[in-house]
Amino acid sequence: MFLKTTPSLDKTTIGEFLGVDAKLNKDCLKEFIGQYDLRGRPFVESLRTVLLGFRLPGEGQIVDRVMEIFGEKFVHDNPKGSENI
């Protein structure tokens, strides 16, 4: 919640922190994305909303981790998919 609600934090720094391949950082990433309510929202809009919270580093492995966690959250919130949205 701290990372999401503290306006003075730099979005690049948040992204770098969330992208580190360590248990604490991965847990924080999962909690950070888990705070969003993506129910009934289209995929692209949901992804855009989450990515407004931090700047995604360009490293492929980090992007992969973020997209995996985002995908899990999106499917959890939209178990029937987004075609009916």
C-alpha positions as CSV (number, residue, x, y, z in Angstrom):
1,M,0.0,0.0,0.0
2,F,2.9,2.3,0.8
3,L,4.3,2.1,-2.7
4,K,0.9,2.7,-4.3
5,T,-0.2,5.6,-2.1
6,T,2.9,7.7,-1.5
7,P,3.0,10.3,-4.2
8,S,6.5,11.5,-3.4
9,L,8.0,8.1,-4.5
10,D,9.6,8.1,-7.9
11,K,7.9,5.7,-10.2
12,T,11.2,4.5,-11.8
13,T,12.5,3.6,-8.3
14,I,9.3,1.7,-7.5
15,G,9.6,-0.2,-10.8
16,E,13.3,-1.0,-10.1
17,F,12.4,-2.3,-6.6
18,L,9.5,-4.4,-7.8
19,G,11.6,-5.9,-10.6
20,V,14.4,-7.3,-8.4
21,D,14.5,-11.1,-8.5
22,A,14.3,-11.7,-4.7
23,K,11.6,-13.1,-2.6
24,L,10.8,-9.9,-0.8
25,N,10.5,-7.9,-4.0
26,K,8.4,-10.6,-5.7
27,D,6.1,-10.7,-2.7
28,C,5.8,-6.9,-2.9
29,L,5.1,-7.0,-6.6
30,K,2.3,-9.5,-6.0
31,E,0.8,-7.4,-3.2
32,F,1.2,-4.2,-5.3
33,I,-0.7,-5.7,-8.3
34,G,-3.1,-7.5,-6.0
35,Q,-4.4,-4.1,-4.7
36,Y,-6.0,-3.3,-8.0
37,D,-9.6,-4.2,-8.7
38,L,-9.6,-5.4,-12.3
39,R,-13.0,-7.0,-12.3
40,G,-15.1,-6.2,-15.4
41,R,-12.3,-4.2,-17.1
42,P,-10.8,-5.0,-20.5
43,F,-7.3,-6.5,-20.5
44,V,-5.5,-3.5,-22.1
45,E,-7.2,-1.0,-19.8
46,S,-6.3,-3.1,-16.8
47,L,-2.7,-3.4,-17.8
48,R,-2.5,0.3,-18.4
49,T,-4.0,1.0,-15.0
50,V,-1.5,-1.1,-13.2
51,L,1.4,0.3,-15.1
52,L,0.5,3.8,-14.2
53,G,1.6,2.9,-10.7
54,F,5.3,2.4,-11.6
55,R,7.7,2.6,-14.5
56,L,8.4,-0.8,-15.9
57,P,12.1,-1.4,-16.4
58,G,13.1,-2.5,-19.9
59,E,14.8,-5.8,-18.9
60,G,13.0,-8.8,-20.4
61,Q,13.1,-10.9,-17.2
62,I,11.5,-8.1,-15.2
63,V,8.8,-7.6,-17.8
64,D,8.1,-11.3,-17.8
65,R,7.8,-11.4,-14.0
66,V,5.5,-8.4,-13.9
67,M,3.3,-9.8,-16.8
68,E,3.1,-13.2,-15.1
69,I,1.8,-11.6,-11.8
70,F,-0.5,-9.3,-13.7
71,G,-1.9,-12.2,-15.7
72,E,-2.6,-14.2,-12.6
73,K,-4.5,-11.2,-11.1
74,F,-6.4,-10.4,-14.3
75,V,-7.6,-14.0,-14.6
76,H,-8.5,-14.2,-11.0
77,D,-10.6,-11.0,-11.3
78,N,-12.1,-12.0,-14.7
79,P,-12.5,-15.8,-14.6
80,K,-14.7,-15.8,-17.7
81,G,-12.2,-13.7,-19.7
82,S,-12.5,-10.2,-21.1
83,E,-14.5,-11.0,-24.3
84,N,-17.8,-10.1,-22.5
85,I,-16.5,-6.8,-21.2
